[in-house]
Amino acid sequence: MASPRLLRTYTFRIALGYLGLFGLSGAGLVFFVFWSTAAFIERQTDATINAEITGLAETYRARGLRGLSVIIEERSRNQRQSLYLLADANLRPLAGNLDGWPPAETGEGGWLDFRFDRPVAGAIEEHTARARHLRLAGGFQLLVGRDVEDRNRVTQRIRTSLLWSLAAILLLGLGGALLVSRGTQRRLEAINRTSRDIMAGDLSQRISVSGGDELARLAGNLNTMLDRIERLMTGMRNVSDNIAHDLRTPLNRMRNRIEVALMETHDEAAYREVLEQTVADAGNLVATFNALLAIARAESGLLRREMENLDPAPMLRDIIDLFEPAAEDAGIRIDSDLAAAITIRAHRALLSQAISNLLDNAIKHGAGRIMVSLRQTAEAVEIRVADTGPGIAEADRARVLERFHRLDASRTSPGSGLGLSLVRAVAGLHEATLSLDDAAPGLAVSLRFPKP
């Protein structure tokens, strides 16, 4: 038996609605089949009666009353289903296989239906007949009909069979609705159960995916969303673990430096030095917060509405010109190979900041030479920044993309550990593929953008 909970489900109501629509269609089809079949049989019977009565009327006109009586008597002996009666003006029988004129009234066109007694296998049965009444010259009355009892039985059998077929179809449809609803309800309940576990705090739960229908695609999309949520939650925990060292330490250093300066008397140069160091630390903190804000904006996806079609080559040349003085001071040469007339859909400010981060990292880590290239393939547009520095070990390449992760465990080198995290967030915003490869020597970072 179906549970009351299943009967209240949305899927069961939909299935029941379709079953009702199908039932109405089936009932209409059954009615049409029955009506067309019964009408065909009735038309065939009427056509036979009309043909016989027309032939008998011609016989009467050609051979008179005696010739008609002979024909009727012959046909009465040789026919089982046909009925004949020739009567005078007072409806007294003259010839035929009916005992008397039927009591039914003649309708339009001379047609009438009546009941009569017929001997069958030694017994008398009451049958139904359909006949046509024709008045002949001289006041004589001619009645020609057919025993339609067998026709009525066939029609009744057809009606009964069609009704049972309709009932069977509805019953099977109801069973199918219950099965479909039960299967869909079971899969939806699995999604709800997983959702409850996740709301209880277990972010590792995932929805089982089976088949390739809409529910399977929904489960796959939910699992992808849960993977991202789990990554974001893990990233938040990592941020919480590193925020104490990356933000609290500079703040404490600033506070201690100012307190020491206030406790002792110094000359103007000493105070200026303290203020300059404090401003530098505050600038680093502001840069860290700005980087976090930029990452959050990129990961939100809301900036996609500000993206535009642009040629990245002029932007890359401007960035290279901006970093060339710092590179020359560090003894680093920046070369470029930028293809012309290439278009990508991008957010100009965020993409510029991501490329700037890659060049800044290469300069900070002592790359002897930096190569910035822009090229187009059949599938994508690639921006590549390669250097000849120490590179990053393959085991560390995934971790350096995380927030605040730095290969320098002591954190003595400048930087916040957010540069590559921002590059990854910008790549996600642009639906681009980010890869870190070995440049032999050095590191090669590639961004592959889909063609607009």
N, C-alpha and C positions, 0 to 999 in steps of 0.2 A: 504494500500500500504506500502511496505517496504521503510524505509527511506534510503537516500543515505549513511548515516553514517553506518547503519546496513550492507548494501551491501559491504562496505569496510572493515568490521571486519574480523579478522583472523579466527574466528570460522565459519563465513559464507563461507569463501573461502574453508576451510576444508570440510564443509558439501557439498558445490558445487562440489568439487573435487570427493568426494565419490559418489555424485549423478551422475556425469559424468561417473565414472567407473561402477556404477550400471546400468546406461542407456546403455552403450556399451555391458555389459553382457546381459541385457534384450533384446537388439536388436539382439545379436547373438543367444539367445535362441529362439526369435520369428522367425528368419530366419531358424534355424534348424527345428523347429516344422513345419513351412510352407513347407520347402523343403522336409522333410521326408514324410509329408502327401501327397503332390502333387506327389512325386515320387512313393509312394505306390499305389495311385489311377491309375497312368499311367501304372505301371507294371501290375496291375490287369487287366486293359483294354487290354494291349498287350497280356497278357496270354490268355484272352478269345478269341481274334482274332486268335491267333496261334492255339488254340485248334480247332476252327471251320474250319479254312482253311485246317488244317491237315486232319480233318475228311472228308471234301468235296473232297480233293484230293484222299483219299482212295476210296470214293464212285465213283469217275470218273474212277479210275483204275478197280474197280470191276463191275460197271454197265454201264459204257460208258457215252456218252454225254447225251443221253435221260434220264438215271437214275439220272444224276447230275442235269439236268434241272428240273426234278420233285421235287427233294429235295429242290432246291433253291426256286422254286415257293411256296412250302409249308412253308418253313421258312420265306419267305418274307411276307406271309399273317399273320403269327402268332407272329412275332417279331416287336416290336416298335423301339428298339434302334439299332438292328443289320441292317446292310446294305449289300446287295448282288448284284453282277452284273457278269453275264456270257456273254462274247462277243467273236466274231470270231476274225480271224487274223487282220481284218481291224477295230477292236474295235466297230463293230456294235452290239448293245445289242441283246442277245438271251433270257435271263431270268434274273429275279431279280427285286428289288424295286427301282433301280436308273434309271432315264430317259436316261442317257448317260454316257459315260466315262468321268471322271473328267479331267480338263485341267492341273492339277498339275503334276509335274514330279516325277517319282518314284525314291526314294532315296535308300540309302544303306540298304540291306536286304529286299528290296521290299516295304519299308514303305513310305507312303505319307499322307499328311494332306491337306484337301481341304474344300471349302465351297460349300454347296448345298441348294437348296430350298426344304422346307418340309411343307406340309399342316398341320396346327394345328388349330382346332376349326373353320374351314371354312376360315382360312386366310393362307397366304403363309409367312413362316418365313425362314430367312437365318440361317442355323446352321453350326457348324463346325464338321467335321468328321475326324476320323483317320482310315486308312485302310491299308491292305497289298495286294500287287499285286503278283499273281502267274501265271506263264506261264505253260499251260498244253500241253500234247502231242497232236499233230495235229494242233498246232498253236493257240489253243483257249486260251483266257485270263480270269482269275478268279480274282475278286476283292471282298474281305470280309472286312467289317469295322464296326465301331460303331459310333453312334451319341454321341459326347462328349460335346455337348452344356451344358447339366446339370452338367457334371463333371467340366467344366470350370467355371460355375456359383458358384458351391460349393467351388471350389478353390479360386475364387475371394472373396467369402464371408469370407472364412477362413482368407485370407490375410488382408481383411479390418478389421475383428474383432481383429486380432492380432495387427495390427497397432494402432487401437483405444485403445486396452489394454495397449500397450507400451506408448502411449501418456498419458493415465490416470495415469500409474505408475510414469512417469516422473513428471507429474503435482503434484501428491500427494507427491512425493519425494521432489520437490521444496518447497511445502508448509511445509513439515516436516523440511526441512533445515532452512526455515525462522523461524519456531517456536523454534527449538533447538537453533539457533543463537540468537534469541531475548531473550530466557531464560538465556543463558550463558552470553550474553552481559549485561543483567540486573544485574546478580550476580557480574560480573566483575566491573561494574560501581559502585556497592555498595562498593566494595573493594577500588576502586579509590577515591570515595567520602570520605570514612573514612580516607584514606591516606592523602588527601588534608587537612582535618580537623586537623589531627595530625601534619602535616607540618606547619599548621597555629598556633600551640602551644597548642592545646587541647589534652593532652596525655591521657585523660580519655575515649576517643572514642574507641569502639571496633567493630569488624566486626560481623554481625549477622551470625550465623551458623545454617544451615538447611540441613537435609539429611545426608547421609554418603558417598557421592561420593568424587572425588578428590578435587573439589573446596571447599567442606566442610572441608576436612582435611587441605587444604591450609589455609582456614580462621582460623581454630583452631590453626595451627602452628603460624600464624601471630599474633593471639591474645596472645598466650603464649610468643612470642617474645616481644610484646608490654608491657605485664605485667612485664617482666624482665627489659625492658628499663625504664618503669615508676619507678620500684623499684630502679634502678640505679640512675635515676635522683633525686628521693626523697632522696636516700642516699647521693648524692652529695650536695643537699641542706642542709642536716643535718650536713655533714662534714663542709660546709661553716659556718653554725651557731656555731659549736663547735670549729672550728679551731682557732678562736680568743682567746678563753680561754685556750685551750690545748697547743697551740704553741706560741701564742703571749705573754701570761703571763710569761712562763719561759724565753723567750728572753728578755722581759723587766726587769725581775728580775736579769738576768745576767748582762744586761747593767747597771742597777742602782747600783748593787753591785760593778762593776768595776769602775764606775764614782766616787762613794763614796771613794773607796780605793785610787783613784788617787788624789782626792781633799785633803786628809789628809795624814799626815806622820805617817807611822806605822813601827813597827819592822818587821823583816823577818817572824816571826811566824804568824802575822796577815795577811801579804800578802799571805803566803802559804795557810792559811785557806780560803781566798777569792778565790784563784786559785782552791783549791780542790772543793769548792762548785760550782764554775763555770764549772769545768770539769764534776762534777756529773750531773748538769743540761744539759750540752751539750750531755752527754751520754744518758740521758733520751730522748732528742730530736732525737738523732740518732736512738735510739730504736724505737721511734714512727714512724719515716720515714721508717725504715726497715720493721716494721709491715705493714704499708700502702703498701709498695712495694710488700711484700709477698702476701697480700690480692689481689692486682691487678693482680699479676702473676697467682694466683690460679683461680681467676674469669675469666681470659681471656681464659682458657682452652687449651692454647698452650703447657702447660707442660705435657699433656697427652702422648705426644710422648716419654717422658722420664720415663714413668711408667714401672715397672717391676714386675714380680712375686716374692714375697718374703714371708718369714716366719716372722710375726711380733713379735713372742715371744722373740728372742734375742734382738731386738731393744727396746722392752719394759723393759727388764731387765737392759739394759744399761741406759735407762732414769731413772729408779728407783734408780740405784746405784748413778747416778749423783745428784739426789735431796735428797737422804737420809741424808747427813750431814746437809743441811738446815732444813730438817724436824726435825731431832733430836734437833737442837738448839731451834726450836719452840715447842718442846715437843710433836711432832706428830709422830706416827708410820705408816709406809707404809707397807702394806701386799699385796701379789699378789697371783693370781690363774691363771696360764697361761697354757693353753692346748698346747700340742706339735703337730708338723707335720701339721700345718695349713698354707695354702697358700692364699694370696690375691694379687691382682694387685694394686700396689700403688706407689706413688712418695715418696721415702724414706725420703728425707730431709724435705718436707712439712708435712708429717705425723708425723715425729719425733717432729717437731716444734709445731704441734697442740697438741699432747699428753703432751709435756712439758708445754704448756700454761695451760692445765687443772690441772696438778700437781702444778704449780706455783700459780694458783688461789686458790686451796684448802689450800695450806700452808699459803698464805697471809691472808685468812679469818679465820684462827684459828681452822682448823678441828682437832679434837682429834685423828682421825684415818682415813687413806685413804686406800681404797681397789681397786687395779687394777686387772681386770680380762679379760681373753681372752677365748672365747668359740665359738664353731661352731654349728649351727643348720642346719636343712634341707634346709633352704632358704638362710641363710646369715652367715657371720662371724661377731661377735660382740666384740668390745673393749669397756670396761666400766670402768669409773673412778668414784667411789662413796666416799663420805666423811661424817663425822658426825658433820659438822659445822652448821652455822645458816641456810644454804640453801637459796633458792630464792623463793619468793612467786609466785604462779602460774600466777598471773596477770602480773608479771614482766619478766617471762621467755622468752617471744618473744622479748621484748625490749632490753634485755641484749645482744642479738645477733647483735644488730645494732652497727655501728661504733661510737666510742666515748661515748656510753651510759654507765653510771656508776650509780650504786644504791646509791653511796655516792654523794648526790647532791652538797655538799660543796667541793667535790674533794680534800679533805685533805689527803685521803689514797693514797699510792703509786699506780701507774698504769696509763695507757692511755685510758682504755676502748676499747682496740682493740683485747684483747686476745680471747674472744669468737667469735668475728667477723671473726678472722682468722680461728678458728675451723670450723665455718659455711662454709667459702669459700673453705677450704680443703675438707670438706664433699661433697660440690657441685662438685669439681673437680673429686672426686672418685665415683660420683653417689651413695654416701652413705647416709643413713638416720640418721639425728642428732636429738636426743631427750633429753630433760631435764626433769627429774622426781624427785619426792620426795623420798629420801632415808630413811626417818623416823627414826632418824632425818638426816638432811643434804641434799646434792644434789647429784644426780646420773646423769652423762652425758654418753650417749651411742652413739657409732658410729657403724652402721650396714652396712657392705660392701657386695655387691653382690659377689657370688662365681665366680672366673674367669673361 
